[in-house]
Amino acid sequence: MSRISSNRSAAVSVLAGLLVMSSTTGCLQGSDYRRPPIETPVDWSSMAAGSPAAGNSDKIPEADWWRSFHNQELTEFIERALAQNHDVRRAVSRVLEGRASVTTAGAGLYPQLNVQGSYTNVAISKNTLAGLGLATGQQPTPQVFATPGSSFDLWNGAADLRWELDVWGRIRRGLEAASAEAHAIEQDARAIALTLIGDVGQAYFRIRELDEQIEIARRALTLRRESLDIIIKRASVGLASDLDVKRTEVLVAESAGQIPDLTRLRTMEMHRLEVLTGASPGSVLLQPKSLRAVMVQPEIPVGLPSQLLERRPDILQAEATLMAANARIGQARAYFFPSFSITGQGGLQSVEFTNWFTGNSATYSIGPSVTLPIFLGGTNVARLDAAESRYQQMLESYQQTILLAFREVADLLVSIQARSEQLARQREQVAAATAAAGLADVRYRKGLVNYLDVLDAQRTMLAAETQLAQTERARLTDMVGLYKAVGGGWPAPPDASTPTARSVTEQ
């Protein structure tokens, strides 16, 4: 009896020692992640000199940054897209999958316990000495021995325990890597949502630009039809030539032919917008409005260059992947060391059902085990080399992503500033061209110029109006691109337990 007690005490001491080893962090393999040094400019002035937005670095965009355009239609389309777009919904499902993988990766830190029950009718061969031990595949012991030739029932209920002690941090590093990879998936989902918002904005701006171009084409058609009527009357009394009539007829047909093509482009752009918002083509009715009638040109807060490292989803995704690669190195190193486990089984075993749940039917076994890798054909070395190589790849990718982000923001700041100056000059051009067209028409009616001067003035005016609409749309598109380039809005993180398409964009 004393020997049994001493054996139990020894087992308890061994288990306690292993638990202490598993709880210490000094044996954790690999180094904790530290962000690599990144050289960032102080502000955007050095990369986007002269841009007003480059100096507006004390603020960052609001969460619903698209509301700064003060257009309710655009806001409704974007919110509908975030709720109904299938790419965003798929991204949300991937986020949930990534979070589930974190739970799976961390499951090894806890004891694995299974309960099983069985009933077996056993017949022991008369030609064996091992009895029940051989019949059931167990080692013959006094507890499992049965007389050869006997037959009996066996009722068994047991709980199996296995717990691998994470002494060297292999499981913890795997959990760290899985968490980082899940975060990378979340940032990818946020990037998808930001791209969707940009696509919706661009489609909407393009539709309104086409509305304005259609309006310009219709005004041109009306103007040229009126001119044709005047020239026909003048030609009837000998004040205009037949050539002037034919030239005007050509222009009337040209203007009339532009309208169906512009209408076709608008319809196709509407189909694109409808699909982005999760609707079937042709199911959304959007009344025509000119671009300048529905849109303002907001001032965009861009923050500091260093804030891109904390806000842009592609940078955060690249860094999360780098963190995962760093953790995988520690996980690979842990494979070089012995693994410690605690295994056990306990339950009730009886040859009679009536005695199954009595104290005499109790049985158990528990104890530690150690597995020491000796020769695995270079598997562990190759695993470590692969992990280190992948970390280097992710490091280069992370740094390149940051450089591309800086370039994208700087390019858009310069583009917006240039388009602002271009818009000012084009508005002056439109005003001058409109005045010139009116003056040419008056002078033609008085017989001071020929009709070619009128046609040239009208063509210049219409071309200037079209270019102005295109530039306004291009600047608005650049603004949406800039919002996306600086990472969109950045509110407090939402409740992670209830992810939605909207919350993906706001994390």
C-alpha positions as CSV (number, residue, x, y, z in Angstrom):
1,M,0.0,0.0,0.0
2,S,2.9,2.4,0.8
3,R,4.4,1.6,-2.5
4,I,1.2,2.5,-4.3
5,S,1.1,5.8,-2.4
6,S,4.7,6.6,-3.2
7,N,4.1,5.9,-6.9
8,R,1.1,8.2,-6.9
9,S,3.1,10.9,-5.1
10,A,5.9,10.5,-7.7
11,A,3.3,10.8,-10.5
12,V,1.8,13.9,-9.0
13,S,5.3,15.5,-8.7
14,V,6.1,14.7,-12.3
15,L,2.8,16.2,-13.5
16,A,3.3,19.3,-11.4
17,G,6.7,19.8,-12.8
18,L,5.4,19.5,-16.4
19,L,2.6,21.9,-15.7
20,V,5.2,24.5,-14.4
21,M,7.3,24.0,-17.5
22,S,4.3,24.5,-19.7
23,S,3.3,27.7,-18.0
24,T,6.7,29.4,-18.3
25,T,7.3,31.7,-21.3
26,G,11.1,31.5,-21.1
27,C,11.1,28.4,-23.4
28,L,9.0,30.1,-26.1
29,Q,10.9,29.7,-29.3
30,G,11.4,32.5,-31.8
31,S,11.4,36.2,-31.3
32,D,8.3,38.3,-30.7
33,Y,7.3,40.5,-33.7
34,R,8.7,44.0,-33.9
35,R,7.7,46.3,-36.8
36,P,10.7,46.8,-39.1
37,P,12.1,50.3,-39.3
38,I,10.3,52.3,-42.1
39,E,11.4,55.7,-43.3
40,T,8.3,57.9,-43.6
41,P,8.2,61.6,-44.6
42,V,7.0,64.1,-42.0
43,D,4.1,65.3,-44.2
44,W,3.0,65.2,-47.8
45,S,4.4,68.6,-48.8
46,S,7.7,67.0,-50.0
47,M,5.9,64.5,-52.2
48,A,2.9,66.7,-53.3
49,A,4.3,70.2,-53.3
50,G,1.7,72.9,-53.9
51,S,-1.3,70.8,-53.2
52,P,-3.7,72.3,-50.7
53,A,-4.7,68.9,-49.5
54,A,-1.1,68.1,-48.8
55,G,-1.1,70.6,-45.9
56,N,-4.4,69.4,-44.5
57,S,-2.8,66.7,-42.3
58,D,-4.3,67.4,-38.9
59,K,-7.5,65.4,-39.6
60,I,-8.5,62.1,-41.0
61,P,-11.6,61.2,-42.9
62,E,-14.8,60.3,-41.1
63,A,-16.1,56.8,-41.1
64,D,-18.9,57.7,-43.6
65,W,-16.5,59.8,-45.7
66,W,-18.7,59.6,-48.8
67,R,-21.2,61.9,-47.1
68,S,-18.7,64.8,-47.6
69,F,-20.0,64.9,-51.2
70,H,-23.4,65.9,-49.9
71,N,-25.3,63.7,-52.2
72,Q,-28.1,61.5,-50.8
73,E,-28.3,59.4,-53.9
74,L,-24.6,58.5,-53.7
75,T,-24.9,57.7,-50.0
76,E,-27.9,55.4,-50.6
77,F,-26.1,53.5,-53.4
78,I,-23.0,53.0,-51.3
79,E,-24.9,51.8,-48.2
80,R,-26.9,49.5,-50.4
81,A,-23.8,48.1,-51.9
82,L,-22.2,47.5,-48.6
83,A,-25.3,45.6,-47.4
84,Q,-26.1,43.6,-50.6
85,N,-22.9,43.3,-52.7
86,H,-22.0,39.6,-53.0
87,D,-18.2,40.2,-53.0
88,V,-18.5,41.9,-49.6
89,R,-20.7,39.2,-48.2
90,R,-18.2,36.6,-49.3
91,A,-15.5,38.6,-47.7
92,V,-17.5,38.7,-44.4
93,S,-17.8,34.9,-44.6
94,R,-14.0,34.6,-45.0
95,V,-13.6,36.8,-41.9
96,L,-15.7,34.4,-39.9
97,E,-13.8,31.5,-41.3
98,G,-10.5,33.1,-40.3
99,R,-11.8,33.7,-36.8
100,A,-12.8,30.0,-36.6
101,S,-9.3,29.0,-37.6
102,V,-7.9,30.9,-34.6
103,T,-10.0,28.8,-32.3
104,T,-8.8,25.6,-34.0
105,A,-5.2,26.7,-33.7
106,G,-5.5,27.4,-30.0
107,A,-7.3,24.2,-29.2
108,G,-4.1,22.4,-28.6
109,L,-3.4,24.4,-25.5
110,Y,-6.2,22.7,-23.7
111,P,-6.6,19.0,-22.7
112,Q,-8.4,16.9,-25.2
113,L,-11.0,14.8,-23.5
114,N,-13.2,12.1,-25.1
115,V,-15.8,9.9,-23.6
116,Q,-16.8,6.6,-25.0
117,G,-19.0,3.7,-24.1
118,S,-19.2,0.2,-25.5
119,Y,-20.7,-3.2,-25.1
120,T,-18.8,-6.3,-26.4
121,N,-19.7,-10.0,-26.3
122,V,-16.3,-11.8,-26.1
123,A,-15.6,-15.4,-26.9
124,I,-12.0,-16.5,-26.0
125,S,-10.3,-19.0,-28.1
126,K,-9.5,-22.4,-26.5
127,N,-6.1,-22.3,-28.3
128,T,-4.8,-19.2,-26.6
129,L,-3.2,-18.5,-23.3
130,A,-3.5,-14.7,-23.5
131,G,-7.2,-14.9,-23.0
132,L,-9.0,-11.5,-23.1
133,G,-5.8,-9.6,-23.6
134,L,-5.2,-11.1,-27.0
135,A,-8.8,-11.1,-28.0
136,T,-9.2,-7.4,-27.4
137,G,-5.8,-6.4,-28.7
138,Q,-4.4,-5.4,-25.2
139,Q,-1.3,-6.6,-23.4
140,P,-2.2,-9.5,-21.1
141,T,-2.4,-8.4,-17.5
142,P,-4.2,-9.7,-14.5
143,Q,-6.9,-7.2,-15.0
144,V,-7.8,-8.3,-18.5
145,F,-7.0,-12.0,-18.4
146,A,-9.7,-14.5,-19.1
147,T,-9.8,-18.3,-19.2
148,P,-9.3,-19.7,-22.7
149,G,-12.6,-21.1,-24.1
150,S,-14.8,-18.8,-21.9
151,S,-17.5,-16.5,-23.2
152,F,-18.8,-13.3,-21.5
153,D,-20.1,-9.8,-21.9
154,L,-17.9,-6.7,-21.4
155,W,-19.4,-3.4,-20.5
156,N,-17.0,-0.5,-20.8
157,G,-17.3,3.3,-20.2
158,A,-14.1,5.4,-20.3
159,A,-12.8,8.9,-20.7
160,D,-9.6,9.4,-22.7
161,L,-7.4,12.3,-21.9
162,R,-4.5,13.7,-23.9
163,W,-2.8,17.0,-23.2
164,E,0.4,18.1,-25.0
165,L,2.2,20.6,-22.9
166,D,3.3,23.5,-24.9
167,V,6.7,23.8,-23.3
168,W,8.5,25.3,-26.3
169,G,5.7,27.4,-27.6
170,R,4.9,25.5,-30.8
171,I,1.2,25.7,-30.2
172,R,1.3,29.3,-29.0
173,R,3.3,30.4,-32.0
174,G,0.8,28.6,-34.2
175,L,-2.0,30.5,-32.5
176,E,-0.1,33.7,-32.9
177,A,0.3,33.0,-36.6
178,A,-3.3,32.1,-37.0
179,S,-4.5,35.2,-35.3
180,A,-2.3,37.4,-37.6
181,E,-3.6,35.5,-40.6
182,A,-7.2,36.1,-39.5
183,H,-6.4,39.8,-39.1
184,A,-5.0,39.8,-42.6
185,I,-8.3,38.3,-43.9
186,E,-10.2,41.1,-42.1
187,Q,-8.0,43.7,-43.7
188,D,-8.5,42.1,-47.1
189,A,-12.3,42.3,-46.5
190,R,-12.0,45.9,-45.6
191,A,-10.0,46.5,-48.8
192,I,-12.7,44.9,-50.8
193,A,-15.3,47.1,-49.2
194,L,-13.2,50.2,-49.9
195,T,-12.8,49.2,-53.5
196,L,-16.5,48.6,-53.8
197,I,-17.2,52.1,-52.4
198,G,-14.8,53.6,-54.9
199,D,-16.4,51.7,-57.8
200,V,-19.9,52.8,-56.8
201,G,-18.7,56.4,-56.6
202,Q,-16.9,56.2,-60.0
203,A,-20.0,54.6,-61.7
204,Y,-22.3,57.3,-60.2
205,F,-20.0,60.1,-61.3
206,R,-19.7,58.7,-64.8
207,I,-23.5,58.4,-65.1
208,R,-23.9,62.0,-64.0
209,E,-21.2,63.1,-66.5
210,L,-23.0,61.2,-69.3
211,D,-26.3,63.0,-68.2
212,E,-24.5,66.3,-68.6
213,Q,-23.0,65.3,-72.0
214,I,-26.5,64.1,-73.2
215,E,-27.8,67.5,-72.1
216,I,-25.1,69.3,-74.0
217,A,-25.7,67.2,-77.1
218,R,-29.4,67.9,-76.9
219,R,-28.8,71.6,-76.6
220,A,-26.4,71.4,-79.5
221,L,-29.0,69.6,-81.5
222,T,-31.6,72.3,-80.7
223,L,-29.2,75.1,-81.5
224,R,-28.2,73.6,-84.8
225,R,-31.8,72.9,-85.8
226,E,-32.6,76.5,-85.1
227,S,-29.6,77.5,-87.1
228,L,-30.7,75.3,-90.0
229,D,-34.1,76.9,-90.0
230,I,-32.5,80.3,-90.2
231,I,-30.1,79.4,-92.9
232,I,-32.8,77.8,-95.0
233,K,-34.8,81.0,-94.8
234,R,-31.8,83.1,-95.7
235,A,-31.0,80.7,-98.6
236,S,-34.5,81.1,-99.9
237,V,-33.9,84.9,-100.4
238,G,-30.4,84.5,-101.6
239,L,-28.6,85.5,-98.4
240,A,-27.0,82.1,-97.8
241,S,-25.7,79.4,-100.1
242,D,-26.8,75.8,-100.5
243,L,-23.3,74.9,-99.1
244,D,-24.2,76.6,-95.8
245,V,-27.4,74.6,-95.7
246,K,-25.7,71.3,-96.3
247,R,-23.0,72.0,-93.7
248,T,-25.6,72.7,-91.1
249,E,-27.5,69.6,-92.0
250,V,-24.3,67.6,-91.4
251,L,-24.0,69.2,-88.0
252,V,-27.6,68.5,-87.1
253,A,-27.2,64.8,-88.0
254,E,-23.9,64.7,-86.1
255,S,-25.6,66.0,-82.9
256,A,-28.5,63.7,-83.3
257,G,-26.2,60.7,-83.7
258,Q,-24.3,61.5,-80.5
259,I,-27.4,61.2,-78.3
260,P,-28.1,57.4,-78.8
261,D,-24.4,56.6,-78.2
262,L,-24.3,58.6,-75.0
263,T,-27.6,57.0,-73.9
264,R,-26.1,53.6,-74.6
265,L,-23.0,54.3,-72.4
266,R,-25.3,55.6,-69.6
267,T,-27.4,52.5,-69.7
268,M,-24.3,50.3,-69.5
269,E,-22.9,52.3,-66.6
270,M,-26.3,52.0,-64.8
271,H,-26.0,48.2,-65.3
272,R,-22.6,48.3,-63.6
273,L,-23.9,50.4,-60.7
274,E,-26.9,48.0,-60.3
275,V,-24.6,44.9,-60.1
276,L,-22.3,46.7,-57.6
277,T,-25.3,47.3,-55.4
278,G,-26.5,43.7,-55.7
279,A,-29.5,44.5,-58.0
280,S,-30.4,43.0,-61.4
281,P,-29.6,45.1,-64.4
282,G,-32.5,47.3,-65.4
283,S,-34.1,47.2,-61.9
284,V,-33.0,50.7,-60.7
285,L,-34.5,53.9,-62.1
286,L,-32.2,57.0,-61.8
287,Q,-33.6,60.2,-63.2
288,P,-31.1,62.3,-65.3
289,K,-29.3,65.1,-63.6
290,S,-26.2,67.0,-64.6
291,L,-23.0,66.4,-62.7
292,R,-22.6,70.0,-61.6
293,A,-26.2,70.0,-60.3
294,V,-25.7,67.2,-57.8
295,M,-22.1,67.3,-56.6
296,V,-19.8,69.4,-54.6
297,Q,-16.0,69.3,-54.6
298,P,-15.1,68.6,-50.9
299,E,-11.8,69.2,-49.2
300,I,-10.2,65.9,-48.1
301,P,-8.3,65.5,-44.8
302,V,-5.5,63.1,-45.6
303,G,-3.7,62.8,-42.2
304,L,0.1,62.2,-42.0
305,P,2.1,59.8,-44.1
306,S,3.0,57.8,-41.0
307,Q,-0.8,57.2,-40.4
308,L,-1.0,55.2,-43.5
309,L,0.8,52.4,-41.7
310,E,-2.1,52.2,-39.3
311,R,-5.0,52.8,-41.6
312,R,-4.5,51.4,-45.1
313,P,-5.9,47.9,-45.3
314,D,-3.3,46.6,-47.8
315,I,-0.5,47.8,-45.5
316,L,-2.1,46.3,-42.5
317,Q,-2.8,43.1,-44.4
318,A,0.9,42.9,-45.5
319,E,2.0,43.5,-41.9
320,A,-0.3,40.9,-40.5
321,T,1.1,38.4,-43.0
322,L,4.6,39.4,-41.9
323,M,3.6,38.9,-38.2
324,A,2.3,35.4,-39.1
325,A,5.5,34.5,-40.9
326,N,7.5,35.6,-37.9
327,A,5.5,33.4,-35.6
328,R,5.9,30.5,-38.0
329,I,9.6,30.7,-37.5
330,G,9.2,30.2,-33.8
331,Q,6.8,27.4,-34.4
332,A,9.3,25.7,-36.8
333,R,12.1,26.0,-34.2
334,A,10.0,24.3,-31.5
335,Y,9.9,21.1,-33.6
336,F,13.6,20.6,-32.8
337,F,12.8,20.0,-29.1
338,P,11.1,17.1,-27.3
339,S,7.4,17.2,-26.9
340,F,5.8,16.4,-23.5
341,S,2.3,15.0,-23.2
342,I,0.0,13.7,-20.4
343,T,-2.2,10.8,-21.4
344,G,-4.7,9.0,-19.3
345,Q,-7.8,6.9,-19.4
346,G,-10.3,6.3,-16.7
347,G,-13.7,4.7,-16.5
348,L,-15.9,1.8,-15.5
349,Q,-15.4,-1.8,-16.8
350,S,-17.5,-4.8,-15.9
351,V,-18.5,-8.2,-17.3
352,E,-21.9,-7.8,-15.7
353,F,-24.2,-4.8,-16.4
354,T,-25.5,-4.8,-12.9
355,N,-22.0,-4.2,-11.5
356,W,-21.0,-1.7,-14.2
357,F,-21.6,1.4,-12.1
358,T,-20.1,0.2,-8.9
359,G,-16.9,1.3,-7.3
360,N,-15.2,-2.0,-7.9
361,S,-15.5,-1.5,-11.7
362,A,-13.4,1.6,-11.7
363,T,-10.2,1.6,-13.7
364,Y,-7.7,4.3,-14.7
365,S,-4.3,5.0,-16.1
366,I,-2.4,8.3,-16.3
367,G,1.1,9.4,-16.9
368,P,3.5,11.6,-18.8
369,S,5.2,10.8,-22.1
370,V,8.1,12.3,-24.0
371,T,8.9,12.3,-27.7
372,L,12.4,13.3,-28.8
373,P,13.0,13.8,-32.5
374,I,16.2,12.0,-33.5
375,F,16.2,11.6,-37.3
376,L,13.4,12.9,-39.6
377,G,15.2,13.1,-42.9
378,G,15.8,16.8,-42.6
379,T,12.1,17.7,-42.2
380,N,12.6,20.1,-39.3
381,V,15.6,21.9,-40.9
382,A,13.6,22.3,-44.2
383,R,10.6,23.5,-42.2
384,L,12.7,26.2,-40.5
385,D,14.4,27.2,-43.8
386,A,11.0,27.6,-45.4
387,A,9.6,29.7,-42.6
388,E,12.6,32.0,-42.6
389,S,12.4,32.4,-46.4
390,R,8.8,33.2,-46.2
391,Y,9.4,35.8,-43.6
392,Q,11.9,37.5,-45.9
393,Q,9.4,37.4,-48.7
394,M,6.7,39.0,-46.6
395,L,9.2,41.7,-45.4
396,E,10.0,42.7,-48.9
397,S,6.3,42.7,-49.8
398,Y,5.4,44.8,-46.8
399,Q,8.0,47.4,-47.6
400,Q,7.0,47.5,-51.3
401,T,3.3,47.9,-50.3
402,I,4.2,51.0,-48.2
403,L,6.2,52.6,-51.0
404,L,3.3,52.0,-53.5
405,A,0.9,53.5,-50.9
406,F,3.0,56.7,-50.5
407,R,3.3,57.0,-54.3
408,E,-0.5,56.5,-54.8
409,V,-1.4,59.2,-52.3
410,A,1.2,61.6,-53.6
411,D,0.1,61.1,-57.2
412,L,-3.6,61.7,-56.3
413,L,-2.7,64.9,-54.4
414,V,-0.9,66.3,-57.4
415,S,-3.6,65.2,-59.7
416,I,-6.4,66.8,-57.7
417,Q,-4.4,70.1,-57.5
418,A,-3.7,70.1,-61.2
419,R,-7.4,69.3,-62.0
420,S,-8.5,72.2,-59.7
421,E,-6.4,74.6,-61.7
422,Q,-7.6,73.0,-64.9
423,L,-11.2,73.4,-63.9
424,A,-10.7,77.1,-63.2
425,R,-9.2,77.7,-66.6
426,Q,-11.9,75.6,-68.4
427,R,-14.7,77.5,-66.7
428,E,-13.1,80.6,-68.1
429,Q,-12.8,78.9,-71.5
430,V,-16.5,77.9,-71.4
431,A,-17.6,81.5,-70.5
432,A,-15.4,82.9,-73.3
433,A,-16.5,80.3,-75.9
434,T,-20.2,81.0,-75.0
435,A,-19.8,84.7,-75.5
436,A,-17.9,84.1,-78.7
437,A,-20.6,81.9,-80.1
438,G,-23.3,84.4,-79.3
439,L,-21.3,87.2,-80.9
440,A,-20.6,85.1,-84.0
441,D,-24.3,84.4,-84.4
442,V,-25.2,88.1,-84.1
443,R,-22.5,89.1,-86.6
444,Y,-23.6,86.4,-89.0
445,R,-27.2,87.7,-88.9
446,K,-25.9,91.1,-89.7
447,G,-23.9,89.7,-92.6
448,L,-20.5,90.6,-91.1
449,V,-19.1,87.1,-91.0
450,N,-19.7,83.9,-93.0
451,Y,-21.4,80.9,-91.5
452,L,-18.1,79.0,-91.0
453,D,-17.3,81.4,-88.2
454,V,-20.6,80.6,-86.5
455,L,-20.0,76.9,-86.9
456,D,-16.5,77.1,-85.5
457,A,-17.6,79.2,-82.5
458,Q,-20.4,76.7,-81.7
459,R,-18.1,73.7,-82.0
460,T,-15.6,75.4,-79.7
461,M,-18.3,76.2,-77.1
462,L,-19.7,72.6,-77.1
463,A,-16.3,71.1,-76.9
464,A,-15.4,73.3,-74.0
465,E,-18.5,72.4,-72.1
466,T,-17.9,68.7,-72.7
467,Q,-14.3,69.0,-71.5
468,L,-15.4,70.8,-68.4
469,A,-17.8,68.0,-67.5
470,Q,-15.1,65.4,-68.1
471,T,-12.6,67.2,-65.9
472,E,-15.2,67.7,-63.1
473,R,-15.9,64.0,-63.2
474,A,-12.2,63.1,-63.3
475,R,-11.5,65.3,-60.2
476,L,-14.3,63.7,-58.3
477,T,-13.0,60.3,-59.2
478,D,-9.5,61.3,-58.0
479,M,-11.1,62.4,-54.7
480,V,-12.7,59.0,-54.2
481,G,-9.4,57.4,-55.1
482,L,-7.7,59.6,-52.5
483,Y,-10.2,58.6,-49.8
484,K,-9.4,55.0,-50.7
485,A,-5.6,55.7,-50.8
486,V,-5.6,57.1,-47.3
487,G,-7.5,54.1,-45.9
488,G,-11.1,55.5,-45.9
489,G,-12.8,56.2,-42.6
490,W,-11.4,55.1,-39.3
491,P,-13.8,55.0,-36.3
492,A,-13.5,52.9,-33.2
493,P,-13.6,49.1,-33.9
494,P,-17.0,47.6,-33.8
495,D,-18.1,44.6,-31.8
496,A,-16.2,41.7,-33.3
497,S,-18.9,39.2,-32.2
498,T,-21.4,40.6,-34.7
499,P,-19.5,41.2,-38.0
500,T,-21.5,42.8,-40.8
501,A,-20.6,44.1,-44.3
502,R,-20.7,47.6,-42.8
503,S,-18.4,46.7,-39.9
504,V,-15.8,45.3,-42.3
505,T,-15.3,48.8,-43.7
506,E,-15.1,50.4,-40.2
507,Q,-12.6,48.2,-38.4
